[in-house]
Amino acid sequence: MFTTQDEWDRGYADGRRYRQLTDAEPSLLATYVPPPAGGKALDIGCGTGALAAHLSSTDYAVDAVDWSGTALAEAGTRHGDAVRRLRLDVEQDDWAPLHTDGYNLITLRFVAPFLSSRDRTLDALGHRLRPSGALVVITALAVGALLRSGGIGPKTGPRMPLNKVGFIFDGGRLTGEQLRRIRLDPVEHDMWAVHDLVSRQELMAPRAFARLDAIERARRGEGLACIITHT
Ligand SMILES: C[S@@+](CC[C@H](N)C(=O)[O-])C[C@H]1O[C@@H](n2cnc3c(N)ncnc32)[C@H](O)[C@@H]1O
């Protein structure tokens, strides 16, 4: 599913935007990770900067990282210069521009699913936390997710490339009870989630979503009857 830096940039240039901050998010952050005196926050994959701007308004000194220049430029236009914006590929680039004395809060909002070395990157970010600091991963789960014990984050065992499999339930709808009966083999899978097409679009690379959307329209008899793509 992985999207290149150019694809993200093009998506932003084409007007693609992601889910706005909900009221619940600032409220949960205020409850669980209020800014300590001199608190520093790092927002990874900040996009057009709403969360970073919010954190800054709560007295965190914020670094906001994204690899899309277009998104960062819009973040500056929308929210001004209170936040330090850094254009970095968080998985590949040198982290020299980040503060060496660490952060009290590191956030990833709708970003973790796109990381190609998610465990390694989260692990490394964890090492940038100050004592008692928090790494907050915000994801869009329409119904629920079952995380392998230990949750998202550093895991034991061999490192595996992140991979996903999706099933479309053709016209059917699983009940809460059926969903609760889903069991994962922890050796093979660490998470399940149920998404409608809207939340899928937020989670998927633009090209991958275009393919899913074409399949869905074909399934409903509204679009193409044949789609040939390569990955
Ligand atoms: C779905 S958007 C979420 C944006 C923002 N956090 C929000 O909640 O609106 C994912 C963001 O992660 C950024 N991103 C993905 N991979 C990245 C990477 N390796 N390094 C830096 N940014 C990355 C994308 O450019 C994009 O802005």
The ligand as a Tripos MOL2 file, in Angstrom:
@<TRIPOS>MOLECULE
LIG
   27    29     1     0     0
SMALL
NO_CHARGES

@<TRIPOS>ATOM
      1 C1         -3.2780   10.5710    6.5480 C.3       1 LIG1
      2 S1         -2.1480   11.9040    6.6040 S.3       1 LIG1
      3 C2         -2.4550   12.5250    8.2380 C.3       1 LIG1
      4 C3         -2.0290   13.9680    8.3790 C.3       1 LIG1
      5 C4         -2.2620   14.5840    9.7670 C.3       1 LIG1
      6 N1         -1.5600   13.8760   10.8180 N.3       1 LIG1
      7 C5         -3.7400   14.6400   10.0770 C.2       1 LIG1
      8 O1         -4.1630   14.0170   11.0450 O.co2     1 LIG1
      9 O2         -4.4690   15.3170    9.3360 O.co2     1 LIG1
     10 C6         -0.5670   11.0840    6.7950 C.3       1 LIG1
     11 C7          0.5920   12.0610    6.7710 C.3       1 LIG1
     12 O3          1.7970   11.3490    7.0310 O.3       1 LIG1
     13 C8          2.8030   11.8860    6.1820 C.3       1 LIG1
     14 N2          3.8230   10.8480    6.0550 N.ar      1 LIG1
     15 C9          3.6440    9.5770    5.6040 C.ar      1 LIG1
     16 N3          4.8140    8.9060    5.6260 N.ar      1 LIG1
     17 C10         5.7440    9.7820    6.1050 C.ar      1 LIG1
     18 C11         7.1380    9.6810    6.3390 C.ar      1 LIG1
     19 N4          7.8100    8.5500    6.0830 N.pl3     1 LIG1
     20 N5          7.7740   10.7560    6.8480 N.ar      1 LIG1
     21 C12         7.1010   11.9000    7.1120 C.ar      1 LIG1
     22 N6          5.7860   12.0600    6.8840 N.ar      1 LIG1
     23 C13         5.1160   11.0050    6.3870 C.ar      1 LIG1
     24 C14         2.0810   12.2110    4.8840 C.3       1 LIG1
     25 O4          2.7630   13.1540    4.0780 O.3       1 LIG1
     26 C15         0.7710   12.7560    5.4290 C.3       1 LIG1
     27 O5          0.8400   14.1440    5.6420 O.3       1 LIG1
@<TRIPOS>BOND
     1     1     2 1
     2     2     3 1
     3     2    10 1
     4     3     4 1
     5     4     5 1
     6     5     6 1
     7     5     7 1
     8     7     8 2
     9     7     9 1
    10    10    11 1
    11    11    12 1
    12    11    26 1
    13    12    13 1
    14    13    14 1
    15    13    24 1
    16    14    15 ar
    17    14    23 ar
    18    15    16 ar
    19    16    17 ar
    20    17    18 ar
    21    17    23 ar
    22    18    19 1
    23    18    20 ar
    24    20    21 ar
    25    21    22 ar
    26    22    23 ar
    27    24    25 1
    28    24    26 1
    29    26    27 1
@<TRIPOS>SUBSTRUCTURE
     1 LIG1         1 GROUP 0 **** ****
